[in-house]
Amino acid sequence: MEKPGELRGESIGALFSRLIDRARDVLRAEVTYYRETATAKVTGLVKPAVLGFVALMFVQASLTVLVVTIGIVLGRWLGAAAGLFAAVAAGLLIAALLGWIAMRLATGKK
């Protein structure tokens, strides 16, 4: 029977070799685990991401139609060019305001 701490007749080099082999096996198993976990998470997000992108495209198209409609309505009072210019200016002003708010939130300023 072996006593704890006995080398079982193996040299130090053989023990280190076995230790390195086991460490490689553990590292490969860890890498495989994390790769499979990440792949499973990404695979589950592909369809929602595509649907979200398509939804954003519909929102953008709807906002474009809204701006043009406002321009046409304003065109009755201001003239066609002035009405469309006013609608585009209002849309750009709203975009600038939202961008400014986003920058303030991103930098932590209130």
BAFIGU-498128 format. One record per residue (C-alpha): z, y, x. Coordinates in nm, 2 decimals, padded with zeros to 4 digits. Example, Ala and Ser with C-alpha at 12.3 -4.5 7.8 and 13.67 -1.06 7.14 Angstrom:
<sites>
SITE | 00.78 | -00.45 | 01.23 .
SITE | 00.71 | -00.11 | 01.37 .
</sites>
This chain:
<sites>
SITE | 00.00 | 00.00 | 00.00 .
SITE | -00.09 | 00.34 | 00.12 .
SITE | 00.17 | 00.61 | 00.18 .
SITE | 00.09 | 00.96 | 00.05 .
SITE | -00.08 | 01.17 | 00.32 .
SITE | -00.23 | 00.86 | 00.49 .
SITE | -00.60 | 00.89 | 00.58 .
SITE | -00.69 | 00.54 | 00.48 .
SITE | -00.87 | 00.49 | 00.81 .
SITE | -01.12 | 00.78 | 00.75 .
SITE | -01.18 | 01.04 | 01.01 .
SITE | -01.13 | 01.41 | 00.95 .
SITE | -01.50 | 01.46 | 00.95 .
SITE | -01.56 | 01.20 | 00.68 .
SITE | -01.29 | 01.35 | 00.47 .
SITE | -01.44 | 01.70 | 00.50 .
SITE | -01.79 | 01.55 | 00.43 .
SITE | -01.65 | 01.39 | 00.11 .
SITE | -01.47 | 01.72 | 00.02 .
SITE | -01.80 | 01.91 | 00.06 .
SITE | -01.99 | 01.66 | -00.15 .
SITE | -01.74 | 01.68 | -00.43 .
SITE | -01.73 | 02.06 | -00.42 .
SITE | -02.11 | 02.06 | -00.45 .
SITE | -02.09 | 01.83 | -00.75 .
SITE | -01.84 | 02.05 | -00.91 .
SITE | -02.04 | 02.36 | -00.84 .
SITE | -02.36 | 02.20 | -00.98 .
SITE | -02.17 | 02.11 | -01.30 .
SITE | -02.03 | 02.46 | -01.34 .
SITE | -02.38 | 02.62 | -01.29 .
SITE | -02.53 | 02.37 | -01.54 .
SITE | -02.25 | 02.45 | -01.79 .
SITE | -02.30 | 02.82 | -01.77 .
SITE | -02.68 | 02.80 | -01.78 .
SITE | -02.66 | 02.58 | -02.09 .
SITE | -02.41 | 02.82 | -02.25 .
SITE | -02.62 | 03.12 | -02.18 .
SITE | -02.94 | 02.95 | -02.30 .
SITE | -02.77 | 02.86 | -02.63 .
SITE | -02.65 | 03.21 | -02.69 .
SITE | -02.99 | 03.37 | -02.61 .
SITE | -03.17 | 03.11 | -02.82 .
SITE | -02.96 | 03.20 | -03.11 .
SITE | -03.04 | 03.58 | -03.07 .
SITE | -03.42 | 03.56 | -03.05 .
SITE | -03.49 | 03.56 | -03.42 .
SITE | -03.24 | 03.83 | -03.52 .
SITE | -03.37 | 04.05 | -03.23 .
SITE | -03.73 | 04.01 | -03.35 .
SITE | -03.64 | 04.08 | -03.71 .
SITE | -03.43 | 04.38 | -03.61 .
SITE | -03.73 | 04.52 | -03.41 .
SITE | -03.96 | 04.47 | -03.71 .
SITE | -03.70 | 04.65 | -03.93 .
SITE | -03.69 | 04.94 | -03.69 .
SITE | -04.07 | 04.97 | -03.70 .
SITE | -04.05 | 04.99 | -04.08 .
SITE | -03.79 | 05.26 | -04.06 .
SITE | -04.00 | 05.45 | -03.82 .
SITE | -04.30 | 05.42 | -04.05 .
SITE | -04.10 | 05.53 | -04.35 .
SITE | -03.97 | 05.83 | -04.16 .
SITE | -04.32 | 05.93 | -04.06 .
SITE | -04.43 | 05.92 | -04.42 .
SITE | -04.13 | 06.12 | -04.52 .
SITE | -04.21 | 06.40 | -04.26 .
SITE | -04.57 | 06.41 | -04.37 .
SITE | -04.47 | 06.43 | -04.74 .
SITE | -04.23 | 06.71 | -04.66 .
SITE | -04.51 | 06.88 | -04.47 .
SITE | -04.74 | 06.85 | -04.77 .
SITE | -04.48 | 06.98 | -05.01 .
SITE | -04.40 | 07.28 | -04.78 .
SITE | -04.78 | 07.33 | -04.74 .
SITE | -04.80 | 07.44 | -05.10 .
SITE | -04.58 | 07.74 | -05.02 .
SITE | -04.65 | 07.81 | -04.66 .
SITE | -05.00 | 07.68 | -04.61 .
SITE | -05.11 | 07.34 | -04.49 .
SITE | -05.07 | 07.40 | -04.11 .
SITE | -04.74 | 07.59 | -04.14 .
SITE | -04.60 | 07.33 | -04.38 .
SITE | -04.68 | 07.04 | -04.14 .
SITE | -04.55 | 07.24 | -03.85 .
SITE | -04.22 | 07.32 | -04.03 .
SITE | -04.18 | 06.95 | -04.12 .
SITE | -04.25 | 06.83 | -03.76 .
SITE | -04.01 | 07.10 | -03.62 .
SITE | -03.74 | 06.99 | -03.86 .
SITE | -03.79 | 06.62 | -03.75 .
SITE | -03.78 | 06.72 | -03.38 .
SITE | -03.47 | 06.93 | -03.44 .
SITE | -03.29 | 06.63 | -03.61 .
SITE | -03.40 | 06.40 | -03.32 .
SITE | -03.27 | 06.65 | -03.06 .
SITE | -02.94 | 06.68 | -03.25 .
SITE | -02.90 | 06.30 | -03.26 .
SITE | -02.99 | 06.27 | -02.89 .
SITE | -02.73 | 06.54 | -02.80 .
SITE | -02.46 | 06.36 | -03.00 .
SITE | -02.56 | 06.03 | -02.83 .
SITE | -02.53 | 06.19 | -02.49 .
SITE | -02.19 | 06.33 | -02.57 .
SITE | -02.07 | 05.99 | -02.69 .
SITE | -02.21 | 05.82 | -02.39 .
SITE | -02.04 | 06.06 | -02.14 .
SITE | -01.71 | 06.04 | -02.33 .
SITE | -01.71 | 06.41 | -02.43 .
SITE | -01.60 | 06.49 | -02.78 .
</sites>
